[in-house]
């Protein structure tokens, strides 16, 4: 198994900790097989170093999280303009450990076909199992993967939803380990709710997932919103930790795709183009 991250993986921004979870003093962390130290001093300033070294790593504080990189990213942190809208609630949902490839976690997030079977009576239900045709593209101007015109019947699309609706979706993979879902907002017909999943690869087959939501919802209790999202992800974790191979195969001959897998196909092709292999299974030769 690949132990050392390649340049394409190093040259990314990674979410490594919720800002509210960083204590004053020193805290251990890990990214791409490298041990890190986070230091918050008495003034609240935060720095990150590789364990045993003194030079600080580049960092950002955005979307409720601390971000860091081990390389030299070509672009700044992914933009999420909706996060700055004053009437949105920012719901940081806590870090969840997953014994799986970070790339597998992102790909699972993009998959609608599992809704009726894994998230039964919440995000899907039989007999509404068909994934309708949708549009997938690699947007070269921003170097992102997008899926648009997605729709799926959901018994409870959000905590605030009062009945089943056909939910409209857009998926955006903003970097290999960060993805965003735009979905029908039950409380504002002309706007989207945003659910982000920022994946922190500790090792090729071990990660922390950081879900955060930017919602138009001024009635639901914070604890209930967090528990709802954690329930969804913990259902996914059972599937992720039982997938074999644990790493994401990039060879198209390894797994047989269907029409519903169009976003997955584009994501894997995009990873190969970028040379991202940390957490991937790459066929020798």
C-alpha positions in Angstrom: 0.0 0.0 0.0 1.2 3.5 -0.9 2.5 5.1 2.3 4.0 8.4 1.0 1.7 11.1 -0.5 2.5 12.2 -4.1 2.9 15.8 -5.0 -0.6 16.1 -6.4 -2.0 15.1 -3.0 0.4 17.2 -1.0 -0.5 20.3 -3.0 -4.1 20.5 -1.7 -5.8 22.3 1.2 -7.1 19.9 3.9 -9.6 20.5 6.7 -7.9 19.2 9.9 -9.9 20.3 12.9 -13.0 22.3 13.9 -11.9 25.6 15.3 -14.1 25.1 18.4 -12.3 21.8 19.1 -8.8 23.2 19.3 -7.7 23.7 22.9 -5.3 26.2 24.2 -1.8 24.6 24.2 -0.7 21.7 22.0 -2.7 19.0 20.3 -1.6 16.2 18.1 -3.0 15.7 14.6 -2.2 13.8 11.4 -2.4 14.3 7.7 -1.3 12.2 4.7 0.8 9.9 7.0 2.5 12.8 8.6 2.2 13.6 12.4 1.3 17.3 13.0 1.2 19.5 16.1 -1.5 22.2 16.4 -0.6 25.0 18.9 -3.1 27.6 20.1 -1.5 30.2 22.3 -3.0 32.3 25.1 -3.9 35.0 22.6 -5.9 32.5 20.5 -3.4 32.4 17.6 -3.1 29.0 15.9 -0.1 27.5 14.2 0.5 24.0 12.7 3.9 22.3 12.4 5.1 18.9 11.4 6.0 17.0 14.5 9.7 17.5 15.4 10.0 20.6 13.1 9.7 24.3 13.9 8.7 25.8 10.6 4.9 26.5 10.5 2.8 25.1 7.7 0.5 27.3 5.6 -2.9 27.5 7.2 -6.4 29.0 6.8 -9.3 29.4 9.1 -12.5 29.2 7.2 -16.0 27.6 7.3 -15.6 26.8 11.0 -12.4 24.8 10.5 -8.6 25.0 10.5 -7.1 24.1 7.1 -3.5 23.2 6.3 -1.4 22.0 3.5 1.9 20.0 3.3 2.6 21.3 -0.2 2.2 24.4 -2.4 -1.4 24.5 -3.6 -2.0 26.2 -7.0 -5.2 27.8 -5.7 -6.4 29.2 -2.4 -9.1 27.5 -0.3 -12.2 26.4 -2.1 -14.7 29.2 -2.4 -18.2 28.7 -0.9 -20.0 32.1 -1.3 -23.2 30.9 0.4 -21.2 30.5 3.7 -21.1 34.3 4.0 -24.9 34.8 3.7 -26.0 36.2 7.0 -29.2 34.3 7.3 -27.6 30.9 7.0 -26.8 28.7 10.0 -23.4 27.1 10.1 -23.7 23.6 11.6 -20.4 22.0 12.4 -21.2 18.3 12.8 -18.1 16.9 14.5 -15.3 14.7 13.1 -16.1 11.1 12.4 -13.3 8.5 12.1 -13.6 6.1 9.1 -11.4 3.1 8.2 -11.6 3.7 4.5 -9.9 5.6 1.7 -10.6 9.3 1.6 -11.4 9.0 -2.1 -13.9 6.2 -1.3 -15.6 8.5 1.2 -16.0 11.3 -1.4 -17.2 8.9 -4.0 -19.8 7.5 -1.6 -21.0 11.0 -0.9 -21.7 11.4 -4.7 -23.8 8.2 -5.0 -27.6 8.6 -5.0 -28.3 4.9 -5.8 -27.7 3.8 -2.3 -30.3 6.2 -0.7 -33.2 3.7 -0.5 -31.1 0.8 0.8 -28.7 2.5 3.3 -30.8 5.6 4.3 -34.2 3.9 4.2 -37.2 6.1 4.9 -34.9 9.1 5.2 -33.1 9.9 2.0 -34.8 7.2 0.0 -37.3 4.3 0.1 -38.5 1.5 -2.1 -40.0 1.4 -4.6 -38.5 4.8 -5.5 -35.1 3.4 -6.4 -34.4 4.7 -9.9 -31.7 7.2 -10.4 -32.9 9.5 -13.1 -30.5 10.7 -15.8 -28.4 13.7 -14.8 -25.6 15.8 -16.2 -21.9 15.4 -15.2 -19.0 17.5 -16.3 -15.4 18.5 -15.4 -15.4 22.2 -15.3 -12.0 23.1 -16.6 -12.2 26.8 -15.8 -12.3 26.0 -12.1 -10.9 22.5 -12.1 -13.9 20.9 -10.4 -16.3 18.0 -11.0 -20.0 18.9 -11.1 -23.2 16.9 -11.4 -26.4 18.8 -12.1 -30.0 18.2 -12.8 -30.1 15.4 -10.2 -33.3 14.5 -8.5 -34.5 11.8 -6.1 -37.6 11.1 -4.1 -36.9 11.4 -0.4 -39.2 10.7 2.5 -37.3 13.1 4.8 -34.9 15.2 2.8 -33.9 17.4 5.7 -34.7 17.6 9.4 -37.1 20.5 8.7 -39.0 18.6 6.0 -42.6 17.7 6.8 -43.1 15.0 4.2 -41.7 13.2 1.2 -40.6 15.4 -1.7 -38.7 15.0 -5.0 -35.4 16.7 -4.0 -33.3 18.5 -6.5 -29.5 18.1 -6.1 -26.2 19.4 -7.4 -22.9 17.9 -6.5 -19.6 19.7 -6.6 -16.2 18.2 -6.0 -14.0 21.2 -5.3 -10.8 19.3 -4.6 -10.1 15.6 -4.4 -11.0 15.4 -0.7 -13.7 18.1 -0.4 -17.2 17.9 -1.8 -20.4 19.9 -1.6 -24.0 19.0 -2.0 -26.5 21.7 -3.0 -30.1 20.4 -2.4 -33.6 21.7 -2.3 -34.3 23.9 0.7 -37.6 23.1 2.3 -37.7 26.6 3.8 -36.8 28.7 0.8 -38.0 27.5 -2.7 -35.5 29.6 -4.6 -32.4 28.8 -2.6 -30.2 25.8 -1.9 -29.2 24.1 1.4 -25.5 23.2 1.4 -24.0 20.1 3.0 -20.2 19.9 2.8 -18.0 16.9 3.5 -14.3 17.7 4.1 -12.2 14.6 4.3 -8.9 14.5 6.2 -6.8 11.5 5.0 -4.8 10.3 8.0 -3.3 7.4 6.0 -4.3 5.8 2.7 -7.0 3.7 4.3 -7.9 5.8 7.4 -9.6 9.2 7.6 -11.5 11.7 9.5 -14.7 13.1 7.9 -15.8 16.6 8.8 -19.4 17.3 7.8 -20.6 20.9 7.9 -24.0 22.4 6.8 -25.0 25.8 5.7 -28.7 25.9 6.1 -31.8 28.1 5.8 -33.4 26.8 8.9 -34.2 29.1 11.9 -36.4 26.7 13.8 -34.6 23.4 14.2 -32.6 22.8 17.4 -28.8 22.7 16.8 -28.4 19.4 18.6 -31.2 17.9 16.4 -29.5 19.1 13.2 -26.2 17.6 14.2 -27.7 14.3 15.2 -29.6 14.1 11.9 -26.5 14.6 9.9 -24.4 12.2 12.0 -27.1 9.5 11.7 -26.8 9.8 7.9 -23.0 9.6 7.9 -22.8 6.8 10.4 -25.1 4.7 8.2 -22.6 5.4 5.4 -19.6 4.5 7.6 -20.9 0.9 7.9 -20.9 0.5 4.1 -17.6 2.3 3.6 -15.7 0.2 6.2 -16.9 -3.0 4.5 -16.1 -2.1 0.9 -13.3 -4.1 -0.7 -10.9 -3.2 -1.9 -10.6 -0.5 0.8 -8.7 1.8 -1.6 -10.5 3.4 -4.6 -9.8 1.5 -7.8 -8.8 3.9 -10.6 -8.7 1.3 -13.3 -12.1 1.2 -15.1 -11.9 -2.6 -15.5 -11.9 -3.2 -11.8 -15.5 -2.3 -11.1 -18.4 -2.3 -13.6 -20.2 1.1 -13.6 -23.9 1.8 -14.4 -25.7 4.9 -15.7 -26.2 6.0 -12.1 -22.4 6.1 -11.6 -21.7 8.9 -14.1 -20.4 11.2 -11.3 -18.1 8.5 -10.0 -16.7 7.9 -13.5 -16.0 11.6 -13.9 -14.4 11.8 -10.5 -12.1 8.9 -11.1 -11.1 10.2 -14.5 -10.4 13.6 -12.9 -8.2 12.0 -10.2 -6.2 10.2 -12.8 -5.7 13.4 -14.8 -4.5 15.2 -11.7 -2.2 12.3 -10.7 -3.9 11.9 -7.3 -3.3 8.4 -6.0 -3.2 8.7 -2.2 -6.0 6.4 -1.1 -6.3 4.9 -4.6 -5.6 1.4 -5.9 -3.5 1.8 -9.0 -2.9 -1.2 -11.3 0.8 -1.9 -11.8 2.0 -1.6 -15.3 
